[in-house]
C-alpha cells in the first residue's frame, strides 16, 4: 500500500458503555503515544499514517 493506511489501535467502551471513536493522523512521536493513551482509556481509536511500512510494523507490535 503506497499511500499509507489506517490502523486500528485499540477499542473499548467509554463512559456509559457507548463506544466513542477518536482518530489520529500521524503515528510518529506524538501520534503513537496519544493514540495508545486514548486506547488505554477505552476509546475506540483509528489512526492514519502515510507511511505504509510504519502501519505494518505497528500491526505486528513493533514500535517506531
Rosetta blueprint (number, residue, H / E / L):
1 X L
2 X L
3 X L
4 X L
5 X E
6 X E
7 X E
8 X E
9 X E
10 X E
11 X L
12 X L
13 X L
14 X L
15 X L
16 X L
17 X L
18 X L
19 X L
20 X L
21 X E
22 X E
23 X E
24 X E
25 X E
26 X L
27 X L
28 X L
29 X H
30 X H
31 X H
32 X H
33 X H
34 X H
35 X H
36 X H
37 X H
38 X H
39 X H
40 X H
41 X L
42 X L
43 X L
44 X E
45 X E
46 X E
47 X E
48 X E
49 X E
50 X L
51 X L
52 X H
53 X H
54 X H
55 X H
56 X H
57 X H
58 X H
59 X H
60 X L
61 X L
62 X L
63 X L
64 X L
